[in-house]
Amino acid sequence: MEKLIAGKNIQVNEEGYMTDFSQWDKAIGEELAKENNIELTAKHWELIQYIQNEFKAESPLTIRKIGKSGVVDIKEFYALFPVGPLKTATKIAGIPKPAGCI
Amino acid sequence: MKQLLILGAGTAGTMMANHLHHKLDKKEWKISIVDERKEHHYQPGYLFLPFDIYTPEQIVKQIEDFIPTDVDLITEQISKIDGNASVVKLANGNDLAFDLLIIATGSKIAPEETEGMLGEEWQKSVFDFYTFEGALALRNKLREWEGGNLVIHITEMPIKCPVAPLEFAFLADAYFKDKQMRDKVNITYVTPLSGAFTKPKSTAALEHLLAEKNIAIESDFAIAEIDNESKKIVDYGGKEVSFDLLVTVPTNKGDALMERSSLGDDLNFVPTNKETLQSKDFANIFVIGDATNVPASKAGSVAHFEAEILTENILHYIKQEPLSASFDGHANCFIETGKGKALLIDFNYTHEPVDGLFPFAGVGPMQLLKESRMNHWGKLAFRWIYWNMLLKGISIPFVTANMKTAGKNF
């Protein structure tokens, strides 16, 4: 479905995750963060960058992996995104929700 | 003589030895299989051991009884795989050169990954049931336990047999009902996932069953530590769950051999082409079963389907043909729900489990994603099928390596 945000129309799924990463920009990231009650700091942006790079490399994301990213440890990750950190961070980064590995 | 070497004589390795000794020319190929253990365990039996449904004798047999006599069985520890030199180094100092290598070293629990898991309470009030020792210790505990908060917990994904902890919860409910003490036990199911399972339709069906059996669910729980003193599990976000008895599925990792050989990812699983099952690093190394990083369930049924595909691809590889057999991620799992009933799910990389009839469209007799007695008998019959057909590489009638979509309600 379509959603108007930061003056742009983007495609999102029923859970609000962007379905076309090429539509993402920083202004959209800012707005998605606000919707999730998060004020983005430099550290948030650094992590979003990391998450997007992993996504582009088709490398599956897990909380363990974020903890070993060198950007934050898991405690810091929770401090940045207190509620469902991986789900929230990926939503703001404009990438699909990580599928829990079967 | 060319050398085909299999590492690991568990479910996947044993099946490959049996398939290949029928298919390879014995004048040209010598097959060897290495495992440090002497016993082969029927791992699905670990689920039933704590509830006194199976006895230890029913789930333990000797590895050598399942390896064909013309396959060389080497009982020795493996120190390292040197992919560049195509050599496997053994702990006794011997080197085994190979032309073709199959890695089937499985996955195992790593409780040391979680702070406090191996603390004071380990095997006192904190148990696993993914090892024979753990399942047996838990059986002894359950026999005398007087009740309280039972917490069933998954540390992180991926785990071997992702439905096993749910089955444990269902069987625990039935076990305490039978002992006339269900009213003395609170059961909570704690998972790092957002719901009972990874796929939407089966999650809905399974959450319905949890509610029906009065089992509480605590989702999105990423464990930071086990507090042994106050008997609590604590998550990174600060959530806490108190337990009197904790049954946990620790982090699952591939064999430490992969770390020593620089062949694994951060959990020691081997990067593997999910369709051909060839290692991503070396053309003459193939990987099967729990040892791979492919996004399929870590389960015996998956290893069984993979074995058929891998046998074809190994024959292609030897003839220098394209690896045309393609694994689709097919898994087929019975989910024991207690009181003589079970669910059956059948799925692959692209199709989630749905309801329908199996294996014959419109006929069954097994029902998918619904509780039935027939499914339970299927699950119990499976132990016989495992020892007598599966390990020997005999196909299960009417169940194909790649998934069928007929008879299913997508």
Interface residues (C-beta under 8 A of the other chain):
Chain A: P60 T62 I63 R64 K65 K68 I74 K75 F77 Y78 P82 V83 G84 P85 K87 A99 G100 C101 I102
Chain B: E156 M157 P158 P162 P192 L193 S194 T198 K199 D220 A222 A224 Y236 G237 D266 L267 P295 A296 S297 A331
